[in-house]
Amino acid sequence: MSGIAPFPGPAGSVPDQEENRWWQDREISLIKTLLEEEGELPRKEIGQRLGCKYWGPMRFRTALKAGVERGAFRRTSRGRYAPAGSGRFAR
């Protein structure tokens, strides 16, 4: 008997990969918007404000990493993130 998860799990078929990409884009967008509105925040506070404990295993960590790689926001120091265009080292 299989259950239905509120968020997608690991990648499988092409439709699953597309759905996972959609969710990841959404999660990155949520983080980006929060940082643009509030400025630099610690990882823990970002997670609490966005309710990431309900996203599913490893999704928050993955969204943070992917968001930095895409340039949606940046990591400023250990466990802290800021909008992409802010700070002394902004591009």
HTML snippet that shows the backbone in 3Dmol.js (N, CA, C, O; Angstrom):
<script src="https://3Dmol.org/build/3Dmol-min.js"></script>
<div id="view" style="width:600px;height:400px;position:relative"></div>
<script>
const pdb = `
ATOM      1  N   MET A   1       0.848  -1.183   0.000  1.00  0.00           N
ATOM      2  CA  MET A   1       0.000   0.000   0.000  1.00  0.00           C
ATOM      3  C   MET A   1       0.890   1.240   0.000  1.00  0.00           C
ATOM      4  O   MET A   1       1.799   1.355   0.822  1.00  0.00           O
ATOM      5  N   SER A   2       0.633   2.148  -0.903  1.00  0.00           N
ATOM      6  CA  SER A   2       1.464   3.345  -0.975  1.00  0.00           C
ATOM      7  C   SER A   2       0.692   4.555  -0.481  1.00  0.00           C
ATOM      8  O   SER A   2      -0.531   4.621  -0.605  1.00  0.00           O
ATOM      9  N   GLY A   3       1.427   5.518   0.086  1.00  0.00           N
ATOM     10  CA  GLY A   3       0.826   6.749   0.570  1.00  0.00           C
ATOM     11  C   GLY A   3       1.127   7.883  -0.387  1.00  0.00           C
ATOM     12  O   GLY A   3       1.934   7.740  -1.305  1.00  0.00           O
ATOM     13  N   ILE A   4       0.485   8.992  -0.169  1.00  0.00           N
ATOM     14  CA  ILE A   4       0.704  10.168  -0.994  1.00  0.00           C
ATOM     15  C   ILE A   4       1.416  11.204  -0.141  1.00  0.00           C
ATOM     16  O   ILE A   4       0.912  11.608   0.907  1.00  0.00           O
ATOM     17  N   ALA A   5       2.580  11.629  -0.588  1.00  0.00           N
ATOM     18  CA  ALA A   5       3.346  12.638   0.130  1.00  0.00           C
ATOM     19  C   ALA A   5       2.896  14.030  -0.303  1.00  0.00           C
ATOM     20  O   ALA A   5       2.543  14.225  -1.466  1.00  0.00           O
ATOM     21  N   PRO A   6       2.902  15.008   0.618  1.00  0.00           N
ATOM     22  CA  PRO A   6       2.492  16.355   0.242  1.00  0.00           C
ATOM     23  C   PRO A   6       3.468  17.042  -0.696  1.00  0.00           C
ATOM     24  O   PRO A   6       3.088  17.979  -1.398  1.00  0.00           O
ATOM     25  N   PHE A   7       4.707  16.599  -0.722  1.00  0.00           N
ATOM     26  CA  PHE A   7       5.712  17.148  -1.611  1.00  0.00           C
ATOM     27  C   PHE A   7       6.411  15.990  -2.309  1.00  0.00           C
ATOM     28  O   PHE A   7       6.486  14.892  -1.759  1.00  0.00           O
ATOM     29  N   PRO A   8       6.917  16.218  -3.497  1.00  0.00           N
ATOM     30  CA  PRO A   8       7.542  15.133  -4.243  1.00  0.00           C
ATOM     31  C   PRO A   8       8.823  14.650  -3.583  1.00  0.00           C
ATOM     32  O   PRO A   8       9.508  15.407  -2.895  1.00  0.00           O
ATOM     33  N   GLY A   9       9.132  13.395  -3.798  1.00  0.00           N
ATOM     34  CA  GLY A   9      10.343  12.786  -3.272  1.00  0.00           C
ATOM     35  C   GLY A   9      11.454  12.832  -4.292  1.00  0.00           C
ATOM     36  O   GLY A   9      11.483  13.728  -5.135  1.00  0.00           O
ATOM     37  N   PRO A  10      12.373  11.880  -4.230  1.00  0.00           N
ATOM     38  CA  PRO A  10      13.497  11.848  -5.156  1.00  0.00           C
ATOM     39  C   PRO A  10      13.042  11.721  -6.604  1.00  0.00           C
ATOM     40  O   PRO A  10      11.937  11.260  -6.890  1.00  0.00           O
ATOM     41  N   ALA A  11      13.912  12.137  -7.501  1.00  0.00           N
ATOM     42  CA  ALA A  11      13.590  12.110  -8.927  1.00  0.00           C
ATOM     43  C   ALA A  11      13.381  10.692  -9.417  1.00  0.00           C
ATOM     44  O   ALA A  11      14.061   9.766  -8.975  1.00  0.00           O
ATOM     45  N   GLY A  12      12.446  10.525 -10.323  1.00  0.00           N
ATOM     46  CA  GLY A  12      12.159   9.238 -10.927  1.00  0.00           C
ATOM     47  C   GLY A  12      11.959   9.421 -12.411  1.00  0.00           C
ATOM     48  O   GLY A  12      12.918   9.623 -13.156  1.00  0.00           O
ATOM     49  N   SER A  13      10.718   9.353 -12.841  1.00  0.00           N
ATOM     50  CA  SER A  13      10.402   9.513 -14.257  1.00  0.00           C
ATOM     51  C   SER A  13      10.505  10.985 -14.667  1.00  0.00           C
ATOM     52  O   SER A  13      10.677  11.862 -13.821  1.00  0.00           O
ATOM     53  N   VAL A  14      10.399  11.243 -15.961  1.00  0.00           N
ATOM     54  CA  VAL A  14      10.486  12.616 -16.475  1.00  0.00           C
ATOM     55  C   VAL A  14       9.406  13.510 -15.864  1.00  0.00           C
ATOM     56  O   VAL A  14       9.723  14.619 -15.435  1.00  0.00           O
ATOM     57  N   PRO A  15       8.119  13.068 -15.806  1.00  0.00           N
ATOM     58  CA  PRO A  15       7.123  13.927 -15.149  1.00  0.00           C
ATOM     59  C   PRO A  15       7.480  14.210 -13.690  1.00  0.00           C
ATOM     60  O   PRO A  15       7.256  15.318 -13.203  1.00  0.00           O
ATOM     61  N   ASP A  16       8.031  13.220 -12.990  1.00  0.00           N
ATOM     62  CA  ASP A  16       8.453  13.438 -11.608  1.00  0.00           C
ATOM     63  C   ASP A  16       9.572  14.469 -11.541  1.00  0.00           C
ATOM     64  O   ASP A  16       9.577  15.319 -10.651  1.00  0.00           O
ATOM     65  N   GLN A  17      10.521  14.402 -12.475  1.00  0.00           N
ATOM     66  CA  GLN A  17      11.628  15.355 -12.502  1.00  0.00           C
ATOM     67  C   GLN A  17      11.117  16.760 -12.774  1.00  0.00           C
ATOM     68  O   GLN A  17      11.595  17.724 -12.176  1.00  0.00           O
ATOM     69  N   GLU A  18      10.151  16.881 -13.670  1.00  0.00           N
ATOM     70  CA  GLU A  18       9.566  18.195 -13.972  1.00  0.00           C
ATOM     71  C   GLU A  18       8.842  18.749 -12.752  1.00  0.00           C
ATOM     72  O   GLU A  18       8.938  19.938 -12.450  1.00  0.00           O
ATOM     73  N   GLU A  19       8.124  17.885 -12.058  1.00  0.00           N
ATOM     74  CA  GLU A  19       7.427  18.331 -10.859  1.00  0.00           C
ATOM     75  C   GLU A  19       8.415  18.724  -9.774  1.00  0.00           C
ATOM     76  O   GLU A  19       8.213  19.729  -9.093  1.00  0.00           O
ATOM     77  N   ASN A  20       9.466  17.958  -9.603  1.00  0.00           N
ATOM     78  CA  ASN A  20      10.496  18.305  -8.616  1.00  0.00           C
ATOM     79  C   ASN A  20      11.132  19.645  -8.951  1.00  0.00           C
ATOM     80  O   ASN A  20      11.391  20.451  -8.057  1.00  0.00           O
ATOM     81  N   ARG A  21      11.384  19.888 -10.234  1.00  0.00           N
ATOM     82  CA  ARG A  21      11.963  21.158 -10.666  1.00  0.00           C
ATOM     83  C   ARG A  21      11.010  22.315 -10.352  1.00  0.00           C
ATOM     84  O   ARG A  21      11.436  23.382  -9.910  1.00  0.00           O
ATOM     85  N   TRP A  22       9.711  22.085 -10.589  1.00  0.00           N
ATOM     86  CA  TRP A  22       8.712  23.117 -10.290  1.00  0.00           C
ATOM     87  C   TRP A  22       8.730  23.451  -8.799  1.00  0.00           C
ATOM     88  O   TRP A  22       8.732  24.625  -8.431  1.00  0.00           O
ATOM     89  N   TRP A  23       8.742  22.439  -7.945  1.00  0.00           N
ATOM     90  CA  TRP A  23       8.764  22.667  -6.497  1.00  0.00           C
ATOM     91  C   TRP A  23      10.050  23.364  -6.078  1.00  0.00           C
ATOM     92  O   TRP A  23      10.019  24.277  -5.252  1.00  0.00           O
ATOM     93  N   GLN A  24      11.189  22.941  -6.645  1.00  0.00           N
ATOM     94  CA  GLN A  24      12.450  23.578  -6.278  1.00  0.00           C
ATOM     95  C   GLN A  24      12.460  25.041  -6.709  1.00  0.00           C
ATOM     96  O   GLN A  24      12.919  25.900  -5.956  1.00  0.00           O
ATOM     97  N   ASP A  25      11.968  25.335  -7.895  1.00  0.00           N
ATOM     98  CA  ASP A  25      11.877  26.727  -8.343  1.00  0.00           C
ATOM     99  C   ASP A  25      11.023  27.544  -7.372  1.00  0.00           C
ATOM    100  O   ASP A  25      11.368  28.678  -7.039  1.00  0.00           O
ATOM    101  N   ARG A  26       9.936  26.978  -6.929  1.00  0.00           N
ATOM    102  CA  ARG A  26       9.039  27.652  -5.977  1.00  0.00           C
ATOM    103  C   ARG A  26       9.749  27.903  -4.655  1.00  0.00           C
ATOM    104  O   ARG A  26       9.664  28.997  -4.097  1.00  0.00           O
ATOM    105  N   GLU A  27      10.447  26.895  -4.156  1.00  0.00           N
ATOM    106  CA  GLU A  27      11.148  27.026  -2.874  1.00  0.00           C
ATOM    107  C   GLU A  27      12.256  28.075  -2.956  1.00  0.00           C
ATOM    108  O   GLU A  27      12.431  28.870  -2.031  1.00  0.00           O
ATOM    109  N   ILE A  28      12.996  28.078  -4.050  1.00  0.00           N
ATOM    110  CA  ILE A  28      14.038  29.084  -4.247  1.00  0.00           C
ATOM    111  C   ILE A  28      13.410  30.472  -4.311  1.00  0.00           C
ATOM    112  O   ILE A  28      13.945  31.421  -3.738  1.00  0.00           O
ATOM    113  N   SER A  29      12.295  30.596  -4.992  1.00  0.00           N
ATOM    114  CA  SER A  29      11.597  31.873  -5.092  1.00  0.00           C
ATOM    115  C   SER A  29      11.143  32.372  -3.718  1.00  0.00           C
ATOM    116  O   SER A  29      11.251  33.562  -3.423  1.00  0.00           O
ATOM    117  N   LEU A  30      10.641  31.473  -2.886  1.00  0.00           N
ATOM    118  CA  LEU A  30      10.224  31.856  -1.531  1.00  0.00           C
ATOM    119  C   LEU A  30      11.407  32.391  -0.722  1.00  0.00           C
ATOM    120  O   LEU A  30      11.293  33.412  -0.045  1.00  0.00           O
ATOM    121  N   ILE A  31      12.534  31.696  -0.798  1.00  0.00           N
ATOM    122  CA  ILE A  31      13.732  32.127  -0.070  1.00  0.00           C
ATOM    123  C   ILE A  31      14.207  33.477  -0.602  1.00  0.00           C
ATOM    124  O   ILE A  31      14.518  34.384   0.170  1.00  0.00           O
ATOM    125  N   LYS A  32      14.261  33.600  -1.923  1.00  0.00           N
ATOM    126  CA  LYS A  32      14.712  34.839  -2.564  1.00  0.00           C
ATOM    127  C   LYS A  32      13.840  36.022  -2.141  1.00  0.00           C
ATOM    128  O   LYS A  32      14.355  37.081  -1.781  1.00  0.00           O
ATOM    129  N   THR A  33      12.527  35.838  -2.186  1.00  0.00           N
ATOM    130  CA  THR A  33      11.603  36.914  -1.811  1.00  0.00           C
ATOM    131  C   THR A  33      11.787  37.322  -0.357  1.00  0.00           C
ATOM    132  O   THR A  33      11.821  38.512  -0.046  1.00  0.00           O
ATOM    133  N   LEU A  34      11.907  36.344   0.536  1.00  0.00           N
ATOM    134  CA  LEU A  34      12.111  36.643   1.952  1.00  0.00           C
ATOM    135  C   LEU A  34      13.385  37.453   2.149  1.00  0.00           C
ATOM    136  O   LEU A  34      13.380  38.450   2.871  1.00  0.00           O
ATOM    137  N   LEU A  35      14.473  37.036   1.515  1.00  0.00           N
ATOM    138  CA  LEU A  35      15.737  37.749   1.670  1.00  0.00           C
ATOM    139  C   LEU A  35      15.682  39.148   1.075  1.00  0.00           C
ATOM    140  O   LEU A  35      16.276  40.076   1.624  1.00  0.00           O
ATOM    141  N   GLU A  36      14.981  39.311  -0.035  1.00  0.00           N
ATOM    142  CA  GLU A  36      14.838  40.642  -0.630  1.00  0.00           C
ATOM    143  C   GLU A  36      14.031  41.566   0.271  1.00  0.00           C
ATOM    144  O   GLU A  36      14.295  42.767   0.323  1.00  0.00           O
ATOM    145  N   GLU A  37      13.047  41.015   0.982  1.00  0.00           N
ATOM    146  CA  GLU A  37      12.210  41.820   1.874  1.00  0.00           C
ATOM    147  C   GLU A  37      12.883  42.105   3.209  1.00  0.00           C
ATOM    148  O   GLU A  37      12.732  43.196   3.760  1.00  0.00           O
ATOM    149  N   GLU A  38      13.626  41.131   3.734  1.00  0.00           N
ATOM    150  CA  GLU A  38      14.170  41.241   5.087  1.00  0.00           C
ATOM    151  C   GLU A  38      15.671  41.471   5.153  1.00  0.00           C
ATOM    152  O   GLU A  38      16.184  41.866   6.200  1.00  0.00           O
ATOM    153  N   GLY A  39      16.382  41.234   4.070  1.00  0.00           N
ATOM    154  CA  GLY A  39      17.834  41.351   4.097  1.00  0.00           C
ATOM    155  C   GLY A  39      18.478  40.066   4.598  1.00  0.00           C
ATOM    156  O   GLY A  39      17.827  39.024   4.681  1.00  0.00           O
ATOM    157  N   GLU A  40      19.745  40.149   4.928  1.00  0.00           N
ATOM    158  CA  GLU A  40      20.521  38.984   5.346  1.00  0.00           C
ATOM    159  C   GLU A  40      19.903  38.325   6.584  1.00  0.00           C
ATOM    160  O   GLU A  40      19.540  38.997   7.550  1.00  0.00           O
ATOM    161  N   LEU A  41      19.794  36.995   6.529  1.00  0.00           N
ATOM    162  CA  LEU A  41      19.216  36.237   7.630  1.00  0.00           C
ATOM    163  C   LEU A  41      20.000  34.944   7.855  1.00  0.00           C
ATOM    164  O   LEU A  41      20.620  34.416   6.933  1.00  0.00           O
ATOM    165  N   PRO A  42      19.966  34.446   9.081  1.00  0.00           N
ATOM    166  CA  PRO A  42      20.568  33.132   9.317  1.00  0.00           C
ATOM    167  C   PRO A  42      19.688  32.022   8.743  1.00  0.00           C
ATOM    168  O   PRO A  42      18.467  32.152   8.662  1.00  0.00           O
ATOM    169  N   ARG A  43      20.328  30.952   8.356  1.00  0.00           N
ATOM    170  CA  ARG A  43      19.648  29.781   7.767  1.00  0.00           C
ATOM    171  C   ARG A  43      18.465  29.323   8.619  1.00  0.00           C
ATOM    172  O   ARG A  43      17.383  29.054   8.098  1.00  0.00           O
ATOM    173  N   LYS A  44      18.678  29.239   9.914  1.00  0.00           N
ATOM    174  CA  LYS A  44      17.636  28.755  10.818  1.00  0.00           C
ATOM    175  C   LYS A  44      16.387  29.648  10.766  1.00  0.00           C
ATOM    176  O   LYS A  44      15.261  29.150  10.752  1.00  0.00           O
ATOM    177  N   GLU A  45      16.597  30.951  10.739  1.00  0.00           N
ATOM    178  CA  GLU A  45      15.460  31.877  10.691  1.00  0.00           C
ATOM    179  C   GLU A  45      14.721  31.784   9.352  1.00  0.00           C
ATOM    180  O   GLU A  45      13.492  31.848   9.312  1.00  0.00           O
ATOM    181  N   ILE A  46      15.466  31.635   8.270  1.00  0.00           N
ATOM    182  CA  ILE A  46      14.830  31.469   6.957  1.00  0.00           C
ATOM    183  C   ILE A  46      13.924  30.241   7.006  1.00  0.00           C
ATOM    184  O   ILE A  46      12.763  30.296   6.599  1.00  0.00           O
ATOM    185  N   GLY A  47      14.459  29.149   7.502  1.00  0.00           N
ATOM    186  CA  GLY A  47      13.694  27.910   7.590  1.00  0.00           C
ATOM    187  C   GLY A  47      12.450  28.035   8.453  1.00  0.00           C
ATOM    188  O   GLY A  47      11.386  27.533   8.093  1.00  0.00           O
ATOM    189  N   GLN A  48      12.583  28.703   9.588  1.00  0.00           N
ATOM    190  CA  GLN A  48      11.437  28.880  10.474  1.00  0.00           C
ATOM    191  C   GLN A  48      10.356  29.738   9.834  1.00  0.00           C
ATOM    192  O   GLN A  48       9.173  29.404   9.893  1.00  0.00           O
ATOM    193  N   ARG A  49      10.762  30.837   9.228  1.00  0.00           N
ATOM    194  CA  ARG A  49       9.785  31.750   8.618  1.00  0.00           C
ATOM    195  C   ARG A  49       9.042  31.116   7.440  1.00  0.00           C
ATOM    196  O   ARG A  49       7.874  31.419   7.199  1.00  0.00           O
ATOM    197  N   LEU A  50       9.722  30.244   6.721  1.00  0.00           N
ATOM    198  CA  LEU A  50       9.102  29.630   5.541  1.00  0.00           C
ATOM    199  C   LEU A  50       8.472  28.275   5.829  1.00  0.00           C
ATOM    200  O   LEU A  50       7.875  27.670   4.939  1.00  0.00           O
ATOM    201  N   GLY A  51       8.597  27.796   7.050  1.00  0.00           N
ATOM    202  CA  GLY A  51       8.010  26.498   7.393  1.00  0.00           C
ATOM    203  C   GLY A  51       8.658  25.339   6.658  1.00  0.00           C
ATOM    204  O   GLY A  51       7.977  24.396   6.255  1.00  0.00           O
ATOM    205  N   CYS A  52       9.965  25.405   6.482  1.00  0.00           N
ATOM    206  CA  CYS A  52      10.642  24.403   5.665  1.00  0.00           C
ATOM    207  C   CYS A  52      10.575  23.000   6.253  1.00  0.00           C
ATOM    208  O   CYS A  52      10.802  22.028   5.533  1.00  0.00           O
ATOM    209  N   LYS A  53      10.273  22.869   7.532  1.00  0.00           N
ATOM    210  CA  LYS A  53      10.190  21.516   8.102  1.00  0.00           C
ATOM    211  C   LYS A  53       9.049  20.721   7.470  1.00  0.00           C
ATOM    212  O   LYS A  53       8.989  19.500   7.613  1.00  0.00           O
ATOM    213  N   TYR A  54       8.163  21.394   6.785  1.00  0.00           N
ATOM    214  CA  TYR A  54       7.054  20.717   6.097  1.00  0.00           C
ATOM    215  C   TYR A  54       7.350  20.450   4.619  1.00  0.00           C
ATOM    216  O   TYR A  54       6.526  19.850   3.929  1.00  0.00           O
ATOM    217  N   TRP A  55       8.499  20.881   4.128  1.00  0.00           N
ATOM    218  CA  TRP A  55       8.834  20.723   2.710  1.00  0.00           C
ATOM    219  C   TRP A  55       9.206  19.295   2.353  1.00  0.00           C
ATOM    220  O   TRP A  55       8.992  18.874   1.216  1.00  0.00           O
ATOM    221  N   GLY A  56       9.744  18.557   3.271  1.00  0.00           N
ATOM    222  CA  GLY A  56      10.213  17.201   2.998  1.00  0.00           C
ATOM    223  C   GLY A  56      11.696  17.098   3.264  1.00  0.00           C
ATOM    224  O   GLY A  56      12.386  18.112   3.367  1.00  0.00           O
ATOM    225  N   PRO A  57      12.193  15.873   3.376  1.00  0.00           N
ATOM    226  CA  PRO A  57      13.601  15.672   3.720  1.00  0.00           C
ATOM    227  C   PRO A  57      14.559  16.290   2.705  1.00  0.00           C
ATOM    228  O   PRO A  57      14.421  16.086   1.499  1.00  0.00           O
ATOM    229  N   MET A  58      15.511  17.031   3.202  1.00  0.00           N
ATOM    230  CA  MET A  58      16.607  17.618   2.420  1.00  0.00           C
ATOM    231  C   MET A  58      16.179  18.699   1.429  1.00  0.00           C
ATOM    232  O   MET A  58      17.031  19.237   0.722  1.00  0.00           O
ATOM    233  N   ARG A  59      14.908  19.030   1.354  1.00  0.00           N
ATOM    234  CA  ARG A  59      14.455  19.993   0.348  1.00  0.00           C
ATOM    235  C   ARG A  59      14.962  21.405   0.651  1.00  0.00           C
ATOM    236  O   ARG A  59      15.349  22.127  -0.268  1.00  0.00           O
ATOM    237  N   PHE A  60      14.965  21.806   1.917  1.00  0.00           N
ATOM    238  CA  PHE A  60      15.426  23.144   2.267  1.00  0.00           C
ATOM    239  C   PHE A  60      16.914  23.286   1.959  1.00  0.00           C
ATOM    240  O   PHE A  60      17.326  24.271   1.347  1.00  0.00           O
ATOM    241  N   ARG A  61      17.709  22.326   2.370  1.00  0.00           N
ATOM    242  CA  ARG A  61      19.153  22.348   2.107  1.00  0.00           C
ATOM    243  C   ARG A  61      19.419  22.396   0.599  1.00  0.00           C
ATOM    244  O   ARG A  61      20.268  23.153   0.129  1.00  0.00           O
ATOM    245  N   THR A  62      18.680  21.576  -0.145  1.00  0.00           N
ATOM    246  CA  THR A  62      18.845  21.528  -1.595  1.00  0.00           C
ATOM    247  C   THR A  62      18.448  22.859  -2.241  1.00  0.00           C
ATOM    248  O   THR A  62      19.116  23.325  -3.165  1.00  0.00           O
ATOM    249  N   ALA A  63      17.359  23.470  -1.755  1.00  0.00           N
ATOM    250  CA  ALA A  63      16.911  24.754  -2.309  1.00  0.00           C
ATOM    251  C   ALA A  63      17.925  25.860  -2.020  1.00  0.00           C
ATOM    252  O   ALA A  63      18.173  26.709  -2.875  1.00  0.00           O
ATOM    253  N   LEU A  64      18.510  25.857  -0.825  1.00  0.00           N
ATOM    254  CA  LEU A  64      19.530  26.859  -0.512  1.00  0.00           C
ATOM    255  C   LEU A  64      20.726  26.715  -1.443  1.00  0.00           C
ATOM    256  O   LEU A  64      21.207  27.700  -2.004  1.00  0.00           O
ATOM    257  N   LYS A  65      21.199  25.499  -1.603  1.00  0.00           N
ATOM    258  CA  LYS A  65      22.364  25.251  -2.452  1.00  0.00           C
ATOM    259  C   LYS A  65      22.074  25.635  -3.905  1.00  0.00           C
ATOM    260  O   LYS A  65      22.878  26.313  -4.545  1.00  0.00           O
ATOM    261  N   ALA A  66      20.927  25.199  -4.418  1.00  0.00           N
ATOM    262  CA  ALA A  66      20.562  25.497  -5.808  1.00  0.00           C
ATOM    263  C   ALA A  66      20.352  26.998  -6.014  1.00  0.00           C
ATOM    264  O   ALA A  66      20.736  27.542  -7.050  1.00  0.00           O
ATOM    265  N   GLY A  67      19.752  27.660  -5.044  1.00  0.00           N
ATOM    266  CA  GLY A  67      19.526  29.101  -5.157  1.00  0.00           C
ATOM    267  C   GLY A  67      20.824  29.883  -5.230  1.00  0.00           C
ATOM    268  O   GLY A  67      20.924  30.849  -5.987  1.00  0.00           O
ATOM    269  N   VAL A  68      21.817  29.478  -4.452  1.00  0.00           N
ATOM    270  CA  VAL A  68      23.132  30.125  -4.501  1.00  0.00           C
ATOM    271  C   VAL A  68      23.789  29.845  -5.856  1.00  0.00           C
ATOM    272  O   VAL A  68      24.345  30.750  -6.480  1.00  0.00           O
ATOM    273  N   GLU A  69      23.721  28.586  -6.309  1.00  0.00           N
ATOM    274  CA  GLU A  69      24.318  28.225  -7.598  1.00  0.00           C
ATOM    275  C   GLU A  69      23.683  28.994  -8.751  1.00  0.00           C
ATOM    276  O   GLU A  69      24.376  29.359  -9.701  1.00  0.00           O
ATOM    277  N   ARG A  70      22.383  29.244  -8.684  1.00  0.00           N
ATOM    278  CA  ARG A  70      21.673  29.979  -9.739  1.00  0.00           C
ATOM    279  C   ARG A  70      21.847  31.490  -9.627  1.00  0.00           C
ATOM    280  O   ARG A  70      21.516  32.224 -10.559  1.00  0.00           O
ATOM    281  N   GLY A  71      22.361  31.957  -8.498  1.00  0.00           N
ATOM    282  CA  GLY A  71      22.524  33.391  -8.295  1.00  0.00           C
ATOM    283  C   GLY A  71      21.268  34.088  -7.810  1.00  0.00           C
ATOM    284  O   GLY A  71      21.177  35.313  -7.882  1.00  0.00           O
ATOM    285  N   ALA A  72      20.291  33.324  -7.312  1.00  0.00           N
ATOM    286  CA  ALA A  72      19.049  33.912  -6.804  1.00  0.00           C
ATOM    287  C   ALA A  72      19.291  34.666  -5.497  1.00  0.00           C
ATOM    288  O   ALA A  72      18.613  35.652  -5.209  1.00  0.00           O
ATOM    289  N   PHE A  73      20.248  34.203  -4.719  1.00  0.00           N
ATOM    290  CA  PHE A  73      20.678  34.831  -3.475  1.00  0.00           C
ATOM    291  C   PHE A  73      22.088  34.324  -3.212  1.00  0.00           C
ATOM    292  O   PHE A  73      22.592  33.479  -3.951  1.00  0.00           O
ATOM    293  N   ARG A  74      22.724  34.832  -2.167  1.00  0.00           N
ATOM    294  CA  ARG A  74      24.107  34.432  -1.913  1.00  0.00           C
ATOM    295  C   ARG A  74      24.322  34.057  -0.453  1.00  0.00           C
ATOM    296  O   ARG A  74      23.602  34.498   0.443  1.00  0.00           O
ATOM    297  N   ARG A  75      25.315  33.246  -0.255  1.00  0.00           N
ATOM    298  CA  ARG A  75      25.724  32.858   1.090  1.00  0.00           C
ATOM    299  C   ARG A  75      26.779  33.869   1.522  1.00  0.00           C
ATOM    300  O   ARG A  75      27.768  34.075   0.819  1.00  0.00           O
ATOM    301  N   THR A  76      26.573  34.501   2.676  1.00  0.00           N
ATOM    302  CA  THR A  76      27.500  35.537   3.133  1.00  0.00           C
ATOM    303  C   THR A  76      28.536  34.998   4.107  1.00  0.00           C
ATOM    304  O   THR A  76      29.669  35.479   4.141  1.00  0.00           O
ATOM    305  N   SER A  77      28.164  34.027   4.880  1.00  0.00           N
ATOM    306  CA  SER A  77      29.067  33.382   5.826  1.00  0.00           C
ATOM    307  C   SER A  77      28.428  32.060   6.222  1.00  0.00           C
ATOM    308  O   SER A  77      27.360  31.705   5.723  1.00  0.00           O
ATOM    309  N   ARG A  78      29.071  31.348   7.103  1.00  0.00           N
ATOM    310  CA  ARG A  78      28.541  30.054   7.520  1.00  0.00           C
ATOM    311  C   ARG A  78      27.122  30.212   8.070  1.00  0.00           C
ATOM    312  O   ARG A  78      26.907  30.824   9.116  1.00  0.00           O
ATOM    313  N   GLY A  79      26.167  29.648   7.341  1.00  0.00           N
ATOM    314  CA  GLY A  79      24.783  29.656   7.805  1.00  0.00           C
ATOM    315  C   GLY A  79      24.037  30.958   7.639  1.00  0.00           C
ATOM    316  O   GLY A  79      22.987  31.131   8.258  1.00  0.00           O
ATOM    317  N   ARG A  80      24.529  31.887   6.830  1.00  0.00           N
ATOM    318  CA  ARG A  80      23.835  33.157   6.604  1.00  0.00           C
ATOM    319  C   ARG A  80      23.694  33.401   5.105  1.00  0.00           C
ATOM    320  O   ARG A  80      24.590  33.100   4.317  1.00  0.00           O
ATOM    321  N   TYR A  81      22.544  33.954   4.740  1.00  0.00           N
ATOM    322  CA  TYR A  81      22.235  34.201   3.326  1.00  0.00           C
ATOM    323  C   TYR A  81      21.689  35.612   3.170  1.00  0.00           C
ATOM    324  O   TYR A  81      21.101  36.175   4.093  1.00  0.00           O
ATOM    325  N   ALA A  82      21.897  36.173   1.977  1.00  0.00           N
ATOM    326  CA  ALA A  82      21.476  37.545   1.689  1.00  0.00           C
ATOM    327  C   ALA A  82      20.985  37.622   0.248  1.00  0.00           C
ATOM    328  O   ALA A  82      21.266  36.734  -0.556  1.00  0.00           O
ATOM    329  N   PRO A  83      20.247  38.690  -0.077  1.00  0.00           N
ATOM    330  CA  PRO A  83      19.832  38.878  -1.474  1.00  0.00           C
ATOM    331  C   PRO A  83      21.049  38.924  -2.388  1.00  0.00           C
ATOM    332  O   PRO A  83      22.137  39.300  -1.954  1.00  0.00           O
ATOM    333  N   ALA A  84      20.876  38.552  -3.624  1.00  0.00           N
ATOM    334  CA  ALA A  84      21.993  38.463  -4.574  1.00  0.00           C
ATOM    335  C   ALA A  84      22.684  39.801  -4.793  1.00  0.00           C
ATOM    336  O   ALA A  84      23.908  39.838  -4.924  1.00  0.00           O
ATOM    337  N   GLY A  85      21.949  40.882  -4.835  1.00  0.00           N
ATOM    338  CA  GLY A  85      22.535  42.168  -5.183  1.00  0.00           C
ATOM    339  C   GLY A  85      22.901  43.047  -4.015  1.00  0.00           C
ATOM    340  O   GLY A  85      23.018  44.261  -4.183  1.00  0.00           O
ATOM    341  N   SER A  86      23.084  42.490  -2.846  1.00  0.00           N
ATOM    342  CA  SER A  86      23.380  43.330  -1.683  1.00  0.00           C
ATOM    343  C   SER A  86      24.784  43.069  -1.163  1.00  0.00           C
ATOM    344  O   SER A  86      25.405  42.052  -1.474  1.00  0.00           O
ATOM    345  N   GLY A  87      25.259  43.994  -0.381  1.00  0.00           N
ATOM    346  CA  GLY A  87      26.520  43.790   0.304  1.00  0.00           C
ATOM    347  C   GLY A  87      27.726  44.280  -0.456  1.00  0.00           C
ATOM    348  O   GLY A  87      27.634  44.681  -1.617  1.00  0.00           O
ATOM    349  N   ARG A  88      28.842  44.243   0.204  1.00  0.00           N
ATOM    350  CA  ARG A  88      30.104  44.755  -0.302  1.00  0.00           C
ATOM    351  C   ARG A  88      30.591  44.024  -1.537  1.00  0.00           C
ATOM    352  O   ARG A  88      31.222  44.625  -2.407  1.00  0.00           O
ATOM    353  N   PHE A  89      30.304  42.731  -1.622  1.00  0.00           N
ATOM    354  CA  PHE A  89      30.824  41.918  -2.707  1.00  0.00           C
ATOM    355  C   PHE A  89      29.781  41.633  -3.784  1.00  0.00           C
ATOM    356  O   PHE A  89      29.947  40.708  -4.579  1.00  0.00           O
ATOM    357  N   ALA A  90      28.736  42.402  -3.813  1.00  0.00           N
ATOM    358  CA  ALA A  90      27.683  42.183  -4.819  1.00  0.00           C
ATOM    359  C   ALA A  90      28.233  42.446  -6.211  1.00  0.00           C
ATOM    360  O   ALA A  90      29.105  43.293  -6.405  1.00  0.00           O
ATOM    361  N   ARG A  91      27.704  41.704  -7.172  1.00  0.00           N
ATOM    362  CA  ARG A  91      28.154  41.853  -8.564  1.00  0.00           C
ATOM    363  C   ARG A  91      27.439  42.976  -9.247  1.00  0.00           C
ATOM    364  O   ARG A  91      27.690  43.245 -10.422  1.00  0.00           O
TER     365      ARG A  91
END
`;
const viewer = $3Dmol.createViewer("view");
viewer.addModel(pdb, "pdb");
viewer.setStyle({}, {cartoon: {color: "spectrum"}});
viewer.zoomTo();
viewer.render();
</script>
